[in-house]
Amino acid sequence: MDLQEAVIGQTYTIRDIQTDDEDLKTFLFRLGCYSGEPITVVSRLRSGLVVSIKDGRYNIDNGIAETILI
């Protein structure tokens, strides 16, 4: 399932980043968002999600959330 389907407050492990866009993969990698890392959805916004990765919180849009498989 992708990150859009995640339950708020539950921690998941990232399985894969499913995109052909190398710039997006690099961006997510720099945030610490890569296979094997834990990720938690903190809240939902109309335009996206607030997620916790490692020690940071990030706002990601719905399109990016769909590329993150958990």
PDB file of N, H, CA, C and O in Angstrom:
ATOM      1  N   MET A   1       0.843  -1.178   0.000  1.00  0.00           N
ATOM      2  CA  MET A   1       0.000   0.000   0.000  1.00  0.00           C
ATOM      3  C   MET A   1       0.885   1.237   0.000  1.00  0.00           C
ATOM      4  O   MET A   1       2.056   1.168   0.374  1.00  0.00           O
ATOM      5  N   ASP A   2       0.330   2.365  -0.418  1.00  0.00           N
ATOM      6  H   ASP A   2      -0.621   2.421  -0.722  1.00  0.00           H
ATOM      7  CA  ASP A   2       1.128   3.587  -0.432  1.00  0.00           C
ATOM      8  C   ASP A   2       0.826   4.436   0.809  1.00  0.00           C
ATOM      9  O   ASP A   2      -0.082   4.125   1.580  1.00  0.00           O
ATOM     10  N   LEU A   3       1.578   5.479   0.982  1.00  0.00           N
ATOM     11  H   LEU A   3       2.316   5.731   0.356  1.00  0.00           H
ATOM     12  CA  LEU A   3       1.493   6.300   2.182  1.00  0.00           C
ATOM     13  C   LEU A   3       0.130   6.986   2.337  1.00  0.00           C
ATOM     14  O   LEU A   3      -0.265   7.322   3.453  1.00  0.00           O
ATOM     15  N   GLN A   4      -0.586   7.194   1.240  1.00  0.00           N
ATOM     16  H   GLN A   4      -0.265   6.921   0.333  1.00  0.00           H
ATOM     17  CA  GLN A   4      -1.916   7.802   1.290  1.00  0.00           C
ATOM     18  C   GLN A   4      -2.885   6.974   2.124  1.00  0.00           C
ATOM     19  O   GLN A   4      -3.831   7.518   2.694  1.00  0.00           O
ATOM     20  N   GLU A   5      -2.662   5.670   2.203  1.00  0.00           N
ATOM     21  H   GLU A   5      -1.893   5.227   1.741  1.00  0.00           H
ATOM     22  CA  GLU A   5      -3.552   4.754   2.905  1.00  0.00           C
ATOM     23  C   GLU A   5      -3.162   4.556   4.369  1.00  0.00           C
ATOM     24  O   GLU A   5      -3.822   3.798   5.079  1.00  0.00           O
ATOM     25  N   ALA A   6      -2.121   5.213   4.826  1.00  0.00           N
ATOM     26  H   ALA A   6      -1.585   5.830   4.249  1.00  0.00           H
ATOM     27  CA  ALA A   6      -1.612   5.026   6.187  1.00  0.00           C
ATOM     28  C   ALA A   6      -2.557   5.618   7.230  1.00  0.00           C
ATOM     29  O   ALA A   6      -3.275   6.582   6.966  1.00  0.00           O
ATOM     30  N   VAL A   7      -2.539   5.023   8.407  1.00  0.00           N
ATOM     31  H   VAL A   7      -1.956   4.240   8.622  1.00  0.00           H
ATOM     32  CA  VAL A   7      -3.319   5.488   9.550  1.00  0.00           C
ATOM     33  C   VAL A   7      -2.499   6.519  10.313  1.00  0.00           C
ATOM     34  O   VAL A   7      -1.310   6.314  10.555  1.00  0.00           O
ATOM     35  N   ILE A   8      -3.127   7.618  10.689  1.00  0.00           N
ATOM     36  H   ILE A   8      -4.093   7.785  10.491  1.00  0.00           H
ATOM     37  CA  ILE A   8      -2.428   8.678  11.431  1.00  0.00           C
ATOM     38  C   ILE A   8      -1.927   8.131  12.760  1.00  0.00           C
ATOM     39  O   ILE A   8      -2.663   7.478  13.500  1.00  0.00           O
ATOM     40  N   GLY A   9      -0.653   8.412  13.048  1.00  0.00           N
ATOM     41  H   GLY A   9      -0.055   8.942  12.447  1.00  0.00           H
ATOM     42  CA  GLY A   9      -0.050   8.021  14.315  1.00  0.00           C
ATOM     43  C   GLY A   9       0.621   6.667  14.309  1.00  0.00           C
ATOM     44  O   GLY A   9       1.353   6.352  15.246  1.00  0.00           O
ATOM     45  N   GLN A  10       0.404   5.862  13.303  1.00  0.00           N
ATOM     46  H   GLN A  10      -0.191   6.119  12.541  1.00  0.00           H
ATOM     47  CA  GLN A  10       1.017   4.542  13.230  1.00  0.00           C
ATOM     48  C   GLN A  10       2.331   4.626  12.460  1.00  0.00           C
ATOM     49  O   GLN A  10       2.421   5.317  11.445  1.00  0.00           O
ATOM     50  N   THR A  11       3.337   3.926  12.943  1.00  0.00           N
ATOM     51  H   THR A  11       3.264   3.364  13.767  1.00  0.00           H
ATOM     52  CA  THR A  11       4.644   3.917  12.284  1.00  0.00           C
ATOM     53  C   THR A  11       4.720   2.750  11.302  1.00  0.00           C
ATOM     54  O   THR A  11       4.355   1.621  11.629  1.00  0.00           O
ATOM     55  N   TYR A  12       5.194   3.040  10.105  1.00  0.00           N
ATOM     56  H   TYR A  12       5.490   3.957   9.839  1.00  0.00           H
ATOM     57  CA  TYR A  12       5.344   2.050   9.048  1.00  0.00           C
ATOM     58  C   TYR A  12       6.802   2.017   8.604  1.00  0.00           C
ATOM     59  O   TYR A  12       7.567   2.937   8.893  1.00  0.00           O
ATOM     60  N   THR A  13       7.176   0.965   7.909  1.00  0.00           N
ATOM     61  H   THR A  13       6.554   0.218   7.674  1.00  0.00           H
ATOM     62  CA  THR A  13       8.499   0.870   7.320  1.00  0.00           C
ATOM     63  C   THR A  13       8.366   1.090   5.816  1.00  0.00           C
ATOM     64  O   THR A  13       7.524   0.478   5.159  1.00  0.00           O
ATOM     65  N   ILE A  14       9.200   1.963   5.288  1.00  0.00           N
ATOM     66  H   ILE A  14       9.883   2.460   5.822  1.00  0.00           H
ATOM     67  CA  ILE A  14       9.182   2.246   3.853  1.00  0.00           C
ATOM     68  C   ILE A  14       9.712   1.018   3.114  1.00  0.00           C
ATOM     69  O   ILE A  14      10.813   0.545   3.397  1.00  0.00           O
ATOM     70  N   ARG A  15       8.929   0.508   2.171  1.00  0.00           N
ATOM     71  H   ARG A  15       8.035   0.893   1.941  1.00  0.00           H
ATOM     72  CA  ARG A  15       9.348  -0.640   1.367  1.00  0.00           C
ATOM     73  C   ARG A  15      10.055  -0.205   0.096  1.00  0.00           C
ATOM     74  O   ARG A  15      11.047  -0.813  -0.307  1.00  0.00           O
ATOM     75  N   ASP A  16       9.537   0.864  -0.547  1.00  0.00           N
ATOM     76  H   ASP A  16       8.732   1.358  -0.220  1.00  0.00           H
ATOM     77  CA  ASP A  16      10.102   1.270  -1.829  1.00  0.00           C
ATOM     78  C   ASP A  16       9.609   2.663  -2.186  1.00  0.00           C
ATOM     79  O   ASP A  16       8.577   3.114  -1.689  1.00  0.00           O
ATOM     80  N   ILE A  17      10.352   3.338  -3.048  1.00  0.00           N
ATOM     81  H   ILE A  17      11.191   2.972  -3.452  1.00  0.00           H
ATOM     82  CA  ILE A  17       9.924   4.598  -3.657  1.00  0.00           C
ATOM     83  C   ILE A  17       9.647   4.257  -5.115  1.00  0.00           C
ATOM     84  O   ILE A  17      10.567   3.931  -5.866  1.00  0.00           O
ATOM     85  N   GLN A  18       8.388   4.331  -5.515  1.00  0.00           N
ATOM     86  H   GLN A  18       7.641   4.596  -4.905  1.00  0.00           H
ATOM     87  CA  GLN A  18       7.984   3.878  -6.844  1.00  0.00           C
ATOM     88  C   GLN A  18       7.804   5.066  -7.781  1.00  0.00           C
ATOM     89  O   GLN A  18       6.699   5.586  -7.939  1.00  0.00           O
ATOM     90  N   THR A  19       8.902   5.487  -8.400  1.00  0.00           N
ATOM     91  H   THR A  19       9.799   5.065  -8.272  1.00  0.00           H
ATOM     92  CA  THR A  19       8.873   6.564  -9.377  1.00  0.00           C
ATOM     93  C   THR A  19      10.071   6.436 -10.306  1.00  0.00           C
ATOM     94  O   THR A  19      11.103   5.877  -9.936  1.00  0.00           O
ATOM     95  N   ASP A  20       9.920   6.954 -11.502  1.00  0.00           N
ATOM     96  H   ASP A  20       9.081   7.408 -11.802  1.00  0.00           H
ATOM     97  CA  ASP A  20      11.033   6.991 -12.454  1.00  0.00           C
ATOM     98  C   ASP A  20      11.765   8.323 -12.395  1.00  0.00           C
ATOM     99  O   ASP A  20      12.784   8.497 -13.064  1.00  0.00           O
ATOM    100  N   ASP A  21      11.261   9.262 -11.607  1.00  0.00           N
ATOM    101  H   ASP A  21      10.433   9.120 -11.064  1.00  0.00           H
ATOM    102  CA  ASP A  21      11.837  10.602 -11.481  1.00  0.00           C
ATOM    103  C   ASP A  21      13.046  10.558 -10.536  1.00  0.00           C
ATOM    104  O   ASP A  21      12.883  10.489  -9.318  1.00  0.00           O
ATOM    105  N   GLU A  22      14.237  10.597 -11.097  1.00  0.00           N
ATOM    106  H   GLU A  22      14.369  10.653 -12.087  1.00  0.00           H
ATOM    107  CA  GLU A  22      15.461  10.519 -10.290  1.00  0.00           C
ATOM    108  C   GLU A  22      15.613  11.710  -9.348  1.00  0.00           C
ATOM    109  O   GLU A  22      16.137  11.558  -8.245  1.00  0.00           O
ATOM    110  N   ASP A  23      15.163  12.892  -9.767  1.00  0.00           N
ATOM    111  H   ASP A  23      14.737  13.015 -10.664  1.00  0.00           H
ATOM    112  CA  ASP A  23      15.234  14.067  -8.896  1.00  0.00           C
ATOM    113  C   ASP A  23      14.371  13.874  -7.660  1.00  0.00           C
ATOM    114  O   ASP A  23      14.776  14.251  -6.560  1.00  0.00           O
ATOM    115  N   LEU A  24      13.189  13.296  -7.821  1.00  0.00           N
ATOM    116  H   LEU A  24      12.859  12.990  -8.715  1.00  0.00           H
ATOM    117  CA  LEU A  24      12.308  13.028  -6.688  1.00  0.00           C
ATOM    118  C   LEU A  24      12.925  11.995  -5.761  1.00  0.00           C
ATOM    119  O   LEU A  24      12.872  12.149  -4.541  1.00  0.00           O
ATOM    120  N   LYS A  25      13.508  10.948  -6.322  1.00  0.00           N
ATOM    121  H   LYS A  25      13.552  10.823  -7.313  1.00  0.00           H
ATOM    122  CA  LYS A  25      14.167   9.934  -5.492  1.00  0.00           C
ATOM    123  C   LYS A  25      15.312  10.540  -4.680  1.00  0.00           C
ATOM    124  O   LYS A  25      15.476  10.229  -3.501  1.00  0.00           O
ATOM    125  N   THR A  26      16.095  11.400  -5.316  1.00  0.00           N
ATOM    126  H   THR A  26      15.961  11.652  -6.275  1.00  0.00           H
ATOM    127  CA  THR A  26      17.201  12.060  -4.634  1.00  0.00           C
ATOM    128  C   THR A  26      16.691  12.969  -3.526  1.00  0.00           C
ATOM    129  O   THR A  26      17.247  12.980  -2.428  1.00  0.00           O
ATOM    130  N   PHE A  27      15.640  13.731  -3.805  1.00  0.00           N
ATOM    131  H   PHE A  27      15.189  13.722  -4.697  1.00  0.00           H
ATOM    132  CA  PHE A  27      15.038  14.622  -2.810  1.00  0.00           C
ATOM    133  C   PHE A  27      14.567  13.827  -1.593  1.00  0.00           C
ATOM    134  O   PHE A  27      14.870  14.193  -0.458  1.00  0.00           O
ATOM    135  N   LEU A  28      13.831  12.748  -1.824  1.00  0.00           N
ATOM    136  H   LEU A  28      13.584  12.450  -2.746  1.00  0.00           H
ATOM    137  CA  LEU A  28      13.331  11.933  -0.716  1.00  0.00           C
ATOM    138  C   LEU A  28      14.467  11.276   0.050  1.00  0.00           C
ATOM    139  O   LEU A  28      14.408  11.169   1.275  1.00  0.00           O
ATOM    140  N   PHE A  29      15.498  10.835  -0.655  1.00  0.00           N
ATOM    141  H   PHE A  29      15.545  10.921  -1.650  1.00  0.00           H
ATOM    142  CA  PHE A  29      16.656  10.232   0.000  1.00  0.00           C
ATOM    143  C   PHE A  29      17.319  11.227   0.949  1.00  0.00           C
ATOM    144  O   PHE A  29      17.723  10.862   2.053  1.00  0.00           O
ATOM    145  N   ARG A  30      17.428  12.472   0.521  1.00  0.00           N
ATOM    146  H   ARG A  30      17.099  12.768  -0.375  1.00  0.00           H
ATOM    147  CA  ARG A  30      18.042  13.509   1.367  1.00  0.00           C
ATOM    148  C   ARG A  30      17.218  13.794   2.618  1.00  0.00           C
ATOM    149  O   ARG A  30      17.756  14.214   3.642  1.00  0.00           O
ATOM    150  N   LEU A  31      15.899  13.560   2.526  1.00  0.00           N
ATOM    151  H   LEU A  31      15.462  13.218   1.694  1.00  0.00           H
ATOM    152  CA  LEU A  31      15.041  13.722   3.711  1.00  0.00           C
ATOM    153  C   LEU A  31      15.160  12.529   4.660  1.00  0.00           C
ATOM    154  O   LEU A  31      14.705  12.592   5.803  1.00  0.00           O
ATOM    155  N   GLY A  32      15.765  11.452   4.189  1.00  0.00           N
ATOM    156  H   GLY A  32      16.134  11.400   3.261  1.00  0.00           H
ATOM    157  CA  GLY A  32      15.855  10.231   4.975  1.00  0.00           C
ATOM    158  C   GLY A  32      14.753   9.253   4.644  1.00  0.00           C
ATOM    159  O   GLY A  32      14.503   8.305   5.389  1.00  0.00           O
ATOM    160  N   CYS A  33      14.099   9.484   3.531  1.00  0.00           N
ATOM    161  H   CYS A  33      14.302  10.254   2.926  1.00  0.00           H
ATOM    162  CA  CYS A  33      12.959   8.668   3.106  1.00  0.00           C
ATOM    163  C   CYS A  33      13.448   7.657   2.066  1.00  0.00           C
ATOM    164  O   CYS A  33      13.486   7.951   0.871  1.00  0.00           O
ATOM    165  N   TYR A  34      13.823   6.459   2.540  1.00  0.00           N
ATOM    166  H   TYR A  34      13.792   6.221   3.511  1.00  0.00           H
ATOM    167  CA  TYR A  34      14.283   5.403   1.646  1.00  0.00           C
ATOM    168  C   TYR A  34      13.950   4.053   2.259  1.00  0.00           C
ATOM    169  O   TYR A  34      13.573   3.965   3.427  1.00  0.00           O
ATOM    170  N   SER A  35      14.090   3.028   1.478  1.00  0.00           N
ATOM    171  H   SER A  35      14.397   3.099   0.529  1.00  0.00           H
ATOM    172  CA  SER A  35      13.702   1.683   1.866  1.00  0.00           C
ATOM    173  C   SER A  35      14.311   1.269   3.208  1.00  0.00           C
ATOM    174  O   SER A  35      15.509   1.431   3.441  1.00  0.00           O
ATOM    175  N   GLY A  36      13.454   0.730   4.084  1.00  0.00           N
ATOM    176  H   GLY A  36      12.481   0.598   3.894  1.00  0.00           H
ATOM    177  CA  GLY A  36      13.897   0.254   5.388  1.00  0.00           C
ATOM    178  C   GLY A  36      13.742   1.258   6.515  1.00  0.00           C
ATOM    179  O   GLY A  36      13.871   0.885   7.681  1.00  0.00           O
ATOM    180  N   GLU A  37      13.469   2.513   6.209  1.00  0.00           N
ATOM    181  H   GLU A  37      13.363   2.816   5.262  1.00  0.00           H
ATOM    182  CA  GLU A  37      13.344   3.550   7.231  1.00  0.00           C
ATOM    183  C   GLU A  37      11.910   3.636   7.761  1.00  0.00           C
ATOM    184  O   GLU A  37      10.956   3.459   7.004  1.00  0.00           O
ATOM    185  N   PRO A  38      11.760   3.907   9.052  1.00  0.00           N
ATOM    186  CA  PRO A  38      10.419   4.102   9.602  1.00  0.00           C
ATOM    187  C   PRO A  38       9.859   5.472   9.219  1.00  0.00           C
ATOM    188  O   PRO A  38      10.599   6.451   9.112  1.00  0.00           O
ATOM    189  N   ILE A  39       8.540   5.525   9.015  1.00  0.00           N
ATOM    190  H   ILE A  39       7.939   4.730   9.101  1.00  0.00           H
ATOM    191  CA  ILE A  39       7.852   6.771   8.683  1.00  0.00           C
ATOM    192  C   ILE A  39       6.499   6.765   9.385  1.00  0.00           C
ATOM    193  O   ILE A  39       5.830   5.735   9.461  1.00  0.00           O
ATOM    194  N   THR A  40       6.108   7.922   9.893  1.00  0.00           N
ATOM    195  H   THR A  40       6.651   8.760   9.831  1.00  0.00           H
ATOM    196  CA  THR A  40       4.836   8.062  10.600  1.00  0.00           C
ATOM    197  C   THR A  40       4.067   9.227  10.012  1.00  0.00           C
ATOM    198  O   THR A  40       4.626  10.306   9.815  1.00  0.00           O
ATOM    199  N   VAL A  41       2.780   9.020   9.727  1.00  0.00           N
ATOM    200  H   VAL A  41       2.325   8.143   9.887  1.00  0.00           H
ATOM    201  CA  VAL A  41       1.910  10.110   9.288  1.00  0.00           C
ATOM    202  C   VAL A  41       1.427  10.828  10.538  1.00  0.00           C
ATOM    203  O   VAL A  41       0.747  10.237  11.378  1.00  0.00           O
ATOM    204  N   VAL A  42       1.781  12.111  10.659  1.00  0.00           N
ATOM    205  H   VAL A  42       2.333  12.591   9.977  1.00  0.00           H
ATOM    206  CA  VAL A  42       1.417  12.906  11.826  1.00  0.00           C
ATOM    207  C   VAL A  42       0.018  13.490  11.658  1.00  0.00           C
ATOM    208  O   VAL A  42      -0.781  13.480  12.594  1.00  0.00           O
ATOM    209  N   SER A  43      -0.274  13.996  10.465  1.00  0.00           N
ATOM    210  H   SER A  43       0.375  14.004   9.704  1.00  0.00           H
ATOM    211  CA  SER A  43      -1.607  14.546  10.201  1.00  0.00           C
ATOM    212  C   SER A  43      -1.853  14.598   8.697  1.00  0.00           C
ATOM    213  O   SER A  43      -0.933  14.473   7.888  1.00  0.00           O
ATOM    214  N   ARG A  44      -3.118  14.784   8.354  1.00  0.00           N
ATOM    215  H   ARG A  44      -3.865  14.885   9.011  1.00  0.00           H
ATOM    216  CA  ARG A  44      -3.514  14.919   6.951  1.00  0.00           C
ATOM    217  C   ARG A  44      -3.960  16.346   6.691  1.00  0.00           C
ATOM    218  O   ARG A  44      -4.647  16.965   7.503  1.00  0.00           O
ATOM    219  N   LEU A  45      -3.554  16.843   5.546  1.00  0.00           N
ATOM    220  H   LEU A  45      -2.997  16.340   4.886  1.00  0.00           H
ATOM    221  CA  LEU A  45      -3.990  18.142   5.067  1.00  0.00           C
ATOM    222  C   LEU A  45      -4.748  17.908   3.772  1.00  0.00           C
ATOM    223  O   LEU A  45      -4.685  16.818   3.203  1.00  0.00           O
ATOM    224  N   ARG A  46      -5.455  18.909   3.307  1.00  0.00           N
ATOM    225  H   ARG A  46      -5.506  19.795   3.769  1.00  0.00           H
ATOM    226  CA  ARG A  46      -6.188  18.739   2.055  1.00  0.00           C
ATOM    227  C   ARG A  46      -5.236  18.475   0.893  1.00  0.00           C
ATOM    228  O   ARG A  46      -5.544  17.695  -0.008  1.00  0.00           O
ATOM    229  N   SER A  47      -4.089  19.124   0.921  1.00  0.00           N
ATOM    230  H   SER A  47      -3.838  19.758   1.653  1.00  0.00           H
ATOM    231  CA  SER A  47      -3.152  19.003  -0.190  1.00  0.00           C
ATOM    232  C   SER A  47      -2.077  17.943   0.029  1.00  0.00           C
ATOM    233  O   SER A  47      -1.267  17.708  -0.868  1.00  0.00           O
ATOM    234  N   GLY A  48      -2.045  17.302   1.188  1.00  0.00           N
ATOM    235  H   GLY A  48      -2.703  17.494   1.917  1.00  0.00           H
ATOM    236  CA  GLY A  48      -1.005  16.321   1.432  1.00  0.00           C
ATOM    237  C   GLY A  48      -0.990  15.792   2.848  1.00  0.00           C
ATOM    238  O   GLY A  48      -2.017  15.736   3.524  1.00  0.00           O
ATOM    239  N   LEU A  49       0.203  15.404   3.285  1.00  0.00           N
ATOM    240  H   LEU A  49       1.038  15.449   2.736  1.00  0.00           H
ATOM    241  CA  LEU A  49       0.399  14.798   4.590  1.00  0.00           C
ATOM    242  C   LEU A  49       1.565  15.459   5.316  1.00  0.00           C
ATOM    243  O   LEU A  49       2.496  15.962   4.687  1.00  0.00           O
ATOM    244  N   VAL A  50       1.505  15.453   6.631  1.00  0.00           N
ATOM    245  H   VAL A  50       0.749  15.044   7.142  1.00  0.00           H
ATOM    246  CA  VAL A  50       2.657  15.807   7.450  1.00  0.00           C
ATOM    247  C   VAL A  50       3.203  14.482   7.967  1.00  0.00           C
ATOM    248  O   VAL A  50       2.488  13.714   8.611  1.00  0.00           O
ATOM    249  N   VAL A  51       4.472  14.222   7.679  1.00  0.00           N
ATOM    250  H   VAL A  51       5.052  14.846   7.156  1.00  0.00           H
ATOM    251  CA  VAL A  51       5.081  12.956   8.068  1.00  0.00           C
ATOM    252  C   VAL A  51       6.303  13.200   8.944  1.00  0.00           C
ATOM    253  O   VAL A  51       6.948  14.245   8.870  1.00  0.00           O
ATOM    254  N   SER A  52       6.595  12.220   9.763  1.00  0.00           N
ATOM    255  H   SER A  52       6.071  11.371   9.823  1.00  0.00           H
ATOM    256  CA  SER A  52       7.787  12.250  10.598  1.00  0.00           C
ATOM    257  C   SER A  52       8.749  11.192  10.071  1.00  0.00           C
ATOM    258  O   SER A  52       8.426  10.006  10.002  1.00  0.00           O
ATOM    259  N   ILE A  53       9.949  11.661   9.700  1.00  0.00           N
ATOM    260  H   ILE A  53      10.212  12.625   9.757  1.00  0.00           H
ATOM    261  CA  ILE A  53      11.009  10.783   9.224  1.00  0.00           C
ATOM    262  C   ILE A  53      12.252  11.119  10.039  1.00  0.00           C
ATOM    263  O   ILE A  53      12.709  12.262  10.059  1.00  0.00           O
ATOM    264  N   LYS A  54      12.788  10.104  10.709  1.00  0.00           N
ATOM    265  H   LYS A  54      12.416   9.176  10.692  1.00  0.00           H
ATOM    266  CA  LYS A  54      13.923  10.314  11.608  1.00  0.00           C
ATOM    267  C   LYS A  54      13.566  11.394  12.627  1.00  0.00           C
ATOM    268  O   LYS A  54      12.593  11.224  13.363  1.00  0.00           O
ATOM    269  N   ASP A  55      14.312  12.494  12.699  1.00  0.00           N
ATOM    270  H   ASP A  55      15.101  12.631  12.101  1.00  0.00           H
ATOM    271  CA  ASP A  55      14.046  13.539  13.683  1.00  0.00           C
ATOM    272  C   ASP A  55      13.323  14.743  13.096  1.00  0.00           C
ATOM    273  O   ASP A  55      13.225  15.777  13.756  1.00  0.00           O
ATOM    274  N   GLY A  56      12.814  14.632  11.868  1.00  0.00           N
ATOM    275  H   GLY A  56      12.894  13.792  11.332  1.00  0.00           H
ATOM    276  CA  GLY A  56      12.183  15.779  11.220  1.00  0.00           C
ATOM    277  C   GLY A  56      10.734  15.521  10.848  1.00  0.00           C
ATOM    278  O   GLY A  56      10.291  14.380  10.712  1.00  0.00           O
ATOM    279  N   ARG A  57      10.014  16.622  10.689  1.00  0.00           N
ATOM    280  H   ARG A  57      10.374  17.549  10.799  1.00  0.00           H
ATOM    281  CA  ARG A  57       8.637  16.566  10.192  1.00  0.00           C
ATOM    282  C   ARG A  57       8.591  17.309   8.868  1.00  0.00           C
ATOM    283  O   ARG A  57       9.156  18.394   8.728  1.00  0.00           O
ATOM    284  N   TYR A  58       7.911  16.713   7.901  1.00  0.00           N
ATOM    285  H   TYR A  58       7.452  15.832   8.014  1.00  0.00           H
ATOM    286  CA  TYR A  58       7.866  17.273   6.560  1.00  0.00           C
ATOM    287  C   TYR A  58       6.439  17.246   6.032  1.00  0.00           C
ATOM    288  O   TYR A  58       5.668  16.333   6.330  1.00  0.00           O
ATOM    289  N   ASN A  59       6.103  18.251   5.250  1.00  0.00           N
ATOM    290  H   ASN A  59       6.729  18.993   5.008  1.00  0.00           H
ATOM    291  CA  ASN A  59       4.830  18.308   4.565  1.00  0.00           C
ATOM    292  C   ASN A  59       5.063  17.835   3.133  1.00  0.00           C
ATOM    293  O   ASN A  59       5.826  18.450   2.388  1.00  0.00           O
ATOM    294  N   ILE A  60       4.408  16.744   2.752  1.00  0.00           N
ATOM    295  H   ILE A  60       3.789  16.244   3.357  1.00  0.00           H
ATOM    296  CA  ILE A  60       4.551  16.236   1.396  1.00  0.00           C
ATOM    297  C   ILE A  60       3.182  16.237   0.724  1.00  0.00           C
ATOM    298  O   ILE A  60       2.160  16.008   1.370  1.00  0.00           O
ATOM    299  N   ASP A  61       3.177  16.495  -0.570  1.00  0.00           N
ATOM    300  H   ASP A  61       4.008  16.681  -1.096  1.00  0.00           H
ATOM    301  CA  ASP A  61       1.890  16.544  -1.266  1.00  0.00           C
ATOM    302  C   ASP A  61       1.397  15.135  -1.591  1.00  0.00           C
ATOM    303  O   ASP A  61       2.139  14.159  -1.480  1.00  0.00           O
ATOM    304  N   ASN A  62       0.142  15.055  -1.991  1.00  0.00           N
ATOM    305  H   ASN A  62      -0.460  15.849  -2.081  1.00  0.00           H
ATOM    306  CA  ASN A  62      -0.491  13.765  -2.250  1.00  0.00           C
ATOM    307  C   ASN A  62       0.212  12.970  -3.351  1.00  0.00           C
ATOM    308  O   ASN A  62       0.294  11.744  -3.272  1.00  0.00           O
ATOM    309  N   GLY A  63       0.714  13.653  -4.369  1.00  0.00           N
ATOM    310  H   GLY A  63       0.646  14.649  -4.433  1.00  0.00           H
ATOM    311  CA  GLY A  63       1.418  12.967  -5.458  1.00  0.00           C
ATOM    312  C   GLY A  63       2.666  12.263  -4.982  1.00  0.00           C
ATOM    313  O   GLY A  63       2.937  11.135  -5.391  1.00  0.00           O
ATOM    314  N   ILE A  64       3.426  12.910  -4.124  1.00  0.00           N
ATOM    315  H   ILE A  64       3.205  13.826  -3.791  1.00  0.00           H
ATOM    316  CA  ILE A  64       4.631  12.290  -3.572  1.00  0.00           C
ATOM    317  C   ILE A  64       4.260  11.153  -2.635  1.00  0.00           C
ATOM    318  O   ILE A  64       4.910  10.107  -2.632  1.00  0.00           O
ATOM    319  N   ALA A  65       3.217  11.356  -1.842  1.00  0.00           N
ATOM    320  H   ALA A  65       2.690  12.206  -1.845  1.00  0.00           H
ATOM    321  CA  ALA A  65       2.789  10.307  -0.899  1.00  0.00           C
ATOM    322  C   ALA A  65       2.419   9.019  -1.625  1.00  0.00           C
ATOM    323  O   ALA A  65       2.624   7.926  -1.096  1.00  0.00           O
ATOM    324  N   GLU A  66       1.879   9.140  -2.826  1.00  0.00           N
ATOM    325  H   GLU A  66       1.713  10.028  -3.256  1.00  0.00           H
ATOM    326  CA  GLU A  66       1.493   7.960  -3.601  1.00  0.00           C
ATOM    327  C   GLU A  66       2.695   7.173  -4.108  1.00  0.00           C
ATOM    328  O   GLU A  66       2.564   5.993  -4.434  1.00  0.00           O
ATOM    329  N   THR A  67       3.856   7.803  -4.179  1.00  0.00           N
ATOM    330  H   THR A  67       3.963   8.761  -3.914  1.00  0.00           H
ATOM    331  CA  THR A  67       5.055   7.104  -4.654  1.00  0.00           C
ATOM    332  C   THR A  67       5.763   6.334  -3.545  1.00  0.00           C
ATOM    333  O   THR A  67       6.615   5.490  -3.824  1.00  0.00           O
ATOM    334  N   ILE A  68       5.417   6.619  -2.282  1.00  0.00           N
ATOM    335  H   ILE A  68       4.725   7.304  -2.056  1.00  0.00           H
ATOM    336  CA  ILE A  68       6.080   5.987  -1.148  1.00  0.00           C
ATOM    337  C   ILE A  68       5.275   4.746  -0.742  1.00  0.00           C
ATOM    338  O   ILE A  68       4.151   4.859  -0.254  1.00  0.00           O
ATOM    339  N   LEU A  69       5.857   3.576  -0.948  1.00  0.00           N
ATOM    340  H   LEU A  69       6.770   3.484  -1.345  1.00  0.00           H
ATOM    341  CA  LEU A  69       5.187   2.331  -0.610  1.00  0.00           C
ATOM    342  C   LEU A  69       5.598   1.886   0.788  1.00  0.00           C
ATOM    343  O   LEU A  69       6.777   1.904   1.142  1.00  0.00           O
ATOM    344  N   ILE A  70       4.606   1.487   1.574  1.00  0.00           N
ATOM    345  H   ILE A  70       3.648   1.471   1.287  1.00  0.00           H
ATOM    346  CA  ILE A  70       4.870   1.042   2.959  1.00  0.00           C
ATOM    347  C   ILE A  70       4.383  -0.370   3.154  1.00  0.00           C
ATOM    348  O   ILE A  70       4.514  -0.923   4.247  1.00  0.00           O
TER     349      ILE A  70
END
